Amino acid sequence: MTIRNLDRLLTPGSVALIGASPQPRSVGQVTARNLLHGGFKGPILPVNPRHAAIEGVLAYPDVASLPIAPDLAVIATPPHTVPGLIAELGQRGTRAAVVLTAGFGEGGNAAGTALRQAMLDAARPHLLRVLGPNCVGLLVPGIGLNASFAHIGAKPGDLAFLTQSGAIVTALLDWAASRNIGFSHLISMGGMADVDFGDLLDQLGQDPAVRAILLYVEGITSPRKFMSAARAAARAKPVLVVKSGRRSEGARAARSHTGALAGSDAVYDAAFRRAGMLRVHDTAELFDAVETLALVASRLGGNLPGERLAILTNGGGPGVLATDALIDRGGALADLAPATIAALDAALPPTWSHGNPVDIIGDAPAERYRAALDAVLSDPNADAVLVLNCPTAIADPTEAAEAVIDTIGDRRRLVLTNWLGAGAAAPGRALFARAGIPTYETPDQAVRAFMHLVQYRRNQELLRRVPRLVGTGRRSDRAAARCPIEQALAEGRPWLSEVEAKAVMTAYAIPIVPTEIAATPDEAAATAGRLGLPAALKILSPDITHKTDVGGVALDLADPQAVRIAAERMLQGVARLAPEARIEGFTVQPMIARPGALELILGIVDDETFGPVLLFGQGGVAVEVLDDKALGLPPLDEVLAREMIGRTRVSRLLAGFRGRPPADIDGIVHALIRLSELAADHPEIVELDINPLLVDAHGVVALDARIRVAPATRPGTDRFAIRPYPQELEEATSLPDGTAIRLRPIRPEDAPALESIIAGMTPDDLRMRFFAPMRRLPDLLLARLTQIDYDREMAFIAFADAGATEGAGLGVARLLADPGREQAEFAIGMRSDAKGHGLGWLLMGRIIAYARSRGIGRIVGDVLRENQPMLELARDLGFRPEAASADPAVVRIRLELADARPAPSA
């Protein structure tokens, strides 16, 4: 259940308050007062068996006595009464309830947990939605609904705020009132027994009255639903999130480098980024970010600026502070063009800074601000400008503010301002606020706001960038990787041996140094001579995790004798430092001579909330000390893998430095994508380290790999917060005329194939598909049609079968389900020369079968009335026209899946 009946929660026509009370300062009394005096226009029905009236309004003794079935019930009665009340309300026809009461297992109490389940069991038969329990309630100021026990109400606005913390609700109301900030919705989530973040993101993401959605998150209960809903909402509007508990993650009880590095807060950060949300760190920063985004939308029409910032200041110190803050946050100073430098030379005193930041000297009058800002705004290398002013006794800061406003005029450029100080700066800040120009109290605050825009832009670009194919072309050998995993599980071993782990890497085409096992020092010497010298030697023990800690690694051994001696010393050292460890022998491998190669770490860890998480960073023995890492949620494609790499400090070294050529980034990307596949294919993998992965201009090679396994607790890809590519739906089939085709779910890398299908459609066929003339797909739409959420969408793409490879793209049929899977909308498009061969019938048949397999109730679609071939095909498949459309040129057709006629088998 997702958005079903949430309209009754958020836009009720009537409200009952069960537990309304006249007792001053009680939850029932405060909530009754808020409901009755909030301006709500519908009936409000207090329920109290001992009082005839509450706040002067007729009260009813029980639910059965209510004259109507309320759309929404607010419950403020003891916890043991709640399940029965929910059942009674559901039988009356109520479809939403807010449970303010606590005592439903919040502290792990068994009796409370049982009550929570009883409440949900009572609600389920009636599809009654429950907000809470243990919440402050909700406010929808636009309709005058204040179903909460908050101490004050909220102004109407266009921001939706969802929070798990009740205390944040009341504090936020005070804070927002003092700043004249209004809300479309303010919802206290409480225990999220039923309605959770995913549900409300789906509902509010499609609400045109909501400009932005703000979240205060303590934890996520349904990660896949949350990620699906957040990704959908973030495509439509800004979604900003504060996550509490950033510093309380504690030490992860992990035995791998990846596990130690992948703390829970870092995983949340990766999830928010992947969903396209903007993370901030407190509520003040949250509203700063919202305000900045709103001002940019009004001034720039929603076109977010680039990342290069020019700083203009009348004081060197604030300019340096702003620059430091920018660089620390990953921003970039604009490199001013020669023409700009020349214009500034002509307008400024000779002592100006001659670069960016542009220091126009402390005595700068308004005209100097005007001339300097005009020059910088004309520079194509500057995407945005931050203007700073320090108060002086020589120049008037208010006149400088007026000059800045006048210079900006109606230019569609982003200018941020920071007038430092208090009294002298206040008039200038007020002028900027009235002019709709972002203004801040400190340089750091201004830079932080700019970087919010940068990060939001990066997140949005990530949602629409089209990946390219990267890799060797060799398919992974899942069966070869399964053998050592199953053997370890059968033997009760949590860790694969080094040789087994490297066999898994080889099965997934990740280059790795050849390694063999030797039982004795003599055998190790002989093996090294055969594999190649110099050699590396490592102790082999199921009880030793980090071999270097016990002297279990010896490198650059020049000859067999050196190998033998090192092995004997290794046995002695391990006996002293780890006497209980079981020794199975040694692993021997040739030394890889890659002078100048960088050491990286790649890994997988299974997070308890979000499932498999991938790690990339700077590797080696000091990996935890360096703490240079980036996390990402699988599945990965080329764009996401590169973005992960780019978030680390080591990425700057990978790009080449001091005459060294760039490293093989494609090789790293390929390895990350293969790890993503590995995590999807083998749910038994709990932790995995590749450390180090050597990389230079000549390629990548893994020197070591460690894999921990455990019996899978969740089947296959159910562990993933984002549903991976459903490879099981790939098939080879044929059309009725015998033409061989390949049919599979669409992938992000299929953008070129989709473009070729569009290019192969006649103008009339394109109009039939898109209801408007179209020559090519805009980049944003192309990305949207290929980067789909497999949890709620599907698109099957058909290719001509060219033997070992896929041939030309022929057609695509797609399905987009609503969050509750009650209904899904279809669309289909084919190359014009592929029509008439049964491809449309085949594609529609697969879409119908897929919808049925996902439990979707019905399929609908809009078809131009003149598109008779499509209407005939739909009729043959069991579709029927709905009532007359608002557009007489369009027919909406509908298929109840119980009535679907099967397509002919291939």
C-alpha angles and dihedrals in degrees: 000000000000125000097359111129093358087123087068089054098046103030107025122170093209137017133204121198110206109197095029107167141189091210107117117248093006119133090245093052097045092046091048091051092049093048095046097044101037096089098254109161101205130079116292113201118195115202120204125140095208104047130059094206139020120202087348094305124117111261128206124221097226146350093271090060095057111117092220137020103258118228089221131028123197111202123203102161131113114293096247090062096052102081091052092047091050091052092048093047091049091053090051091053103260111147104185136043137181111210109202093174122105126210102087100124098290092148096039093270108164096215091051092048090053090051090051091054091046089053091052092045089053092050098045101074090054097042085237111167120222125205111198139325107219095021137133092234132239139292126204101180095183091069096032093250115152104166094165143088093236115141095236136019130243133248118245114260143134102266120101114206121194119184138173091203117080091195090058090057095059095040091048093052090057092046094047094047091057090053098042093243117157134200138214089201135002110189129181106208098193115176095350093220089159118349109057140168093280093056094050095042088057093048098043095037089069096040109107091203090065114081098179138004120222123196133195104196130190096166143341121240103185105031099180093049090045093051093046093049094042093050091050093047094045091057089059104039143350114292113191126186139195113198116198125210097047093149100038101070093111126199113317112233093235134137098204132075089239092054092049092050098043101076118178095252091053089052091052088050090053091048094050091048093048091052092053094248124140114234121210129175108231140012094259090055089045093060093041088057093047092049092049092049090049094051091047090050092053095045101035100029092243094304103136116218126239126259104262112104127196116201121207117188143160091213128058096210097057089044090056091046090052091048092050091049091049095051093042089056094049097260130139133231115229115249101228116228120245090247090057092049089051092050091049091048088056095048104037136061115270089252095065116123097259092218146041119331088053104217106194092184129257097273092058112146125205093271092056090053089050095051095043095046091047090055095047094046088055092055112105090204093063114079094180139005129220112202117200129190128190114195115247135174090239104057131037111239092203092057089048089053091051090051091051092050092047092048093051091050110150096334112136093228129120115246122175122191139204118186103187123217135037123260098019092045098046099082091050092050090050090053091051092048092052090048092051093244115141111249131182139187099233137027090242092053091050093049091046089054091050091050090051086061091046093050093044089051091049091050092050092047089051089057093055107031114114115228125219127221114270127179148066095286091239114128120231117259102228094176093055090052093048096060099069091039093054092044092054091048092048090052093046092244115148093197129056113226117254091256092049092049091051090050088057090052091051091050089058095047095249106147110242135171114260112256134187134186123242122190099203139024090256092051090048091054092050093046092051091052090053098044095045139271144288091049141195120223128197134180115249113217133139088215099055115079103172106035097192090062090068099034090261097143128072121178140194096020104179103202142008092266091056089050092051093049092046091051093051092048090047091056091050093048094047091048088056099041101033106020094165095054118113111232117211096174134266140306117227127197137161117260112253110227103212105143110195094017116142122236115231136177125221122181153157127224128177109232116205092229108030100027120220115022126186124220132201127177151111109319140198133094093308095053096128092047093050090047091189103149146134126202128206137179116238143265094074130189129187095275094049093046092052091047089053091052091047093058093068132082091231089063088077089058091047089058090064131265140194094009095316114130120240116276123246098276091170089060091054091047090051091051092050092050091049090051088052089054091046091055091051095046099047115041089178092075107102100169134006132182129188101186120188110018105179116215134179136140090293097059143271132297129177116225097187139013131186126190129187118196138189134173109284113257094188124038119255116297094002085094092064121098086209116042108243127226107295099232091173089073093064114110143169112223141145141237122245090265091057097257108152115229139171119228124192143142114283119258132202089252090062094081092107091049091050090049090052091052090051090047089053093056122094117238089254093051090049090053090050090052101042100025090233138064110277134171100181138358116262112243093248092053092044090055092045092053095049102035097064132166103242090200093069105009138052133185122181115204122197124212132186108254108246097177109250093015141039115264129206120332111254108180149332133221119189140188128200116191127200114245093261093048091232091126139010131194121222134206131180135191133174140179107269092236090054094060122105096037100091096264093123091052091049095048093047091048091054092048092050092048091048092050090052092049090054094051095249112163103211143357123223134181142174117235129181108249090233091057093091097161090059092045090051092049091049092049091052089052092052102263117146129197117254125220118304113300123235085242110058090204091062130069118201110210127195136198122194100208093225086065097047116127114221118249115236113271117252 
